[in-house]
Amino acid sequence: NKSVKGIQLEQITGRSKDFSSKAKGDSDLTTSDGGKLLNANISQSVKVSDNNLKDLKDYVNKRVFKGSEYQLSEISSGSVKYEQTYDNFPILNNSKAMLNFNIEDNKATSYKQSMMDDIKPTDGADKKHQVIGVRKAIEALYYNRYLKKGDEVINARLGYYSVVNETNVQLLQPNWEIKVKHDGKDKTNTYYVEATNNNPKIINH
């Protein structure tokens, strides 16, 4: 049970960064999606293996634009994914705040990057609120009948989840991301539980 004592979060907004000027004049970089997605070839491929992600981490921190703001989120056979963070909390499951490396023969050969820029607390009265504990978030799933006897919580983490997604601007809310393996089902379900409300809204992703 992760302690949330003293952790206070608030709603934030962010805009999609335009990488067009960054890609200009660099043959390894191109953009798509109106400049919002940076596509990069890695000229000297970086070694990657299950027990060695240090080289890739060094590359992210030294060579990727604001790479230190991203944290590792998922490793699979053909890719390694990172998520952008704000104030050390991940921006959860967001195609506009990710870094995705393509892996071939245990080498990172290219990556795609998107980024939320100009992130700031929302204007207005919504100040920071105390975060509810993960147990309370799981109980909310139970009381709202998303969780039943025999279901298993695989993972829970705290971050920011997009609740309003306009063309360029997003409203992000503190949420618990809770992955659940339902009894008798093979795949996991992901739920987003509002993290600063004692009677939280729940999104079944």
N, C-alpha and C positions, 0 to 999 in steps of 0.2 A: 504494500500500500504506500504510494508515493506521497510524501508530505507536501502540502501546498501552503503551509503556514507562512504568512507574510507575502505570498505571491498575489499581486494585484495586477489585473490587465484591463485593457479598454479596447473599444472598437477602433479600427484604423482604416484609412483609405490609401490606395496606391494607384499609380498609373503605369501602363506598360512602357518600358524603355524602348526608344527607337535607336537601333544599332547601325542605322544607315551610314552615319559619318565615320563610325569606327571601322566599318568594313571597307571604306573607300581607300584605294591604294594598297590593299593587302590581298595578294593573290590567293591566300589560304582561306580568306573569309568572304562569305556571301550572306545576303539576308533574304528572308521571305516573310510572308504574312505582313506586308506593308512595313517592313523594317523591324518588326517586333520579334522575329526569330533569327538568331545568329547561327549560321552553319559554318563550322570550322573544320578544315583538314589539319591533321596533326602530322607535320612533315617528318619529324623524327618520332616514330611511334613509341608509346610508353608501355612498359611491361606491366601486366596485371595478372594476379592469380588470387585464388581464394584466401591464401594466407599472406599475401603481400599486396596491400593497397597503398603502401607508403609512397612509391614512386608516383602513383596517380594523385595522391593527396598533395605531394610537393608540386606537381604540375598545376593542379587546381589553384593552389595558393599563390604560385608565382606567375603563371601564364594566362590564366582565365580572368577576364574582367571581373573585378570584385569577387574573386573566387573564395576568399575567406568568409564571405557571407553565406556560403552554401554548406550544407551538411549531408553526409551520406544517408540515403534512405532505402535503397534497394539494390541487390546484386542478383543478376541472372546470367545465364550462359552467354548471351550476346550483348548484354548492356550493363552499365553501372549508372545508377540514377542518384542525383543529388537534389535537395530541395533548398530554395532560398530561405533564409531565416530573417526574422526581425526581432531585435533584442534577445537573441539566442533561442527564440522559439521558432519552430518550422512553420512555413506557409504550406498548409496541408493539401496534398493532392491537387495541385494547381498548375495547369499547363502553361500559365504565364509567369511562373516563378520557378523554373526548373533548369537543370543541367543534366544532359543525357549523353553518356559516352557510348559509342559503338565499339564493341570488342570483337576482334577477329584473331584467332590463333594466339590467345593470351596477350594481345596487344591492343591498346586503345588507338584507333586509327582516325577517328573524327568525333566531333560532338555537336550537339545543338544546345543553345542557351536562350532562355527567355528570362526577363527580370522585371520585377515591380520596382518602380522608381518613385521618388518624391513621396515616400511613405510617411504618414503623420497621423496622429490621433484625430478622430472626427471632431469637427467643430460642434459646439453646443454643450449641453449639460452633462453629456455622458462622460463622467470622470472614471478613474480606475475603480474597479470593484474586486473584492476578494474572490478568488477562484474556489469553486466547490471541489471537494476531494474526488478522486477517481471512484471511490466506493459509492459516493452519492450519485455520480453519473451512471454507474452500472445499475444502481437501484432504480433510477429513472427509466432505464430500458426495461427493467423487470416490471415496474408498476404500469408501464404503457404497453405491456405485453409483447415487446420485441424479444425479450429473453424468457425462455421457458426452462423447466427442469430438464437437465441433461445437456443443455447448451454449454459451450465452453468459451470463456473470454481468452482470446489468443494474445492480444496486445492492446495497450492503451497508452496514448501519448497526448500531450497538451500542445496546442499550437493555434494558428489562425486559419479560419476556413472562410471562403468567399460566400457571402450570402446575397450580395447584389453584384452582378457582373455585367456592366455596360461595355460598350465597344472598347474604350480605353481606360475606364476607371472601375476599380473594384472596392466594395465595402467588405472588410474582413472582420470577423468576430472571433473572440477567444472561444475555442471549442475543444472538447475531448474527442479524439478520434479513437473509436473502440472497434476492434475487429473481433467478430464472433463466429465460431464454428457451431452451426446449429446441429442438434442431434439428428443423425441419420443423413446429413447432407455432406457432400464432398467439399464444395467451395465455401470460402469464408464470406461473411457479409460485413460491410463497413458502415458504422453509424457515427454521426456527428452530433454530439450533445453539447448544447450551449453551456459554457463553463463559468459564467458569472451570474447565474440566475438559480435560485433555489427551486424554481419550478421550470426546469429547462425545456426549451424547444428541442426536438429531435429530428434529424434528417437521416433518412435511410438511403444511403448512396447507391 
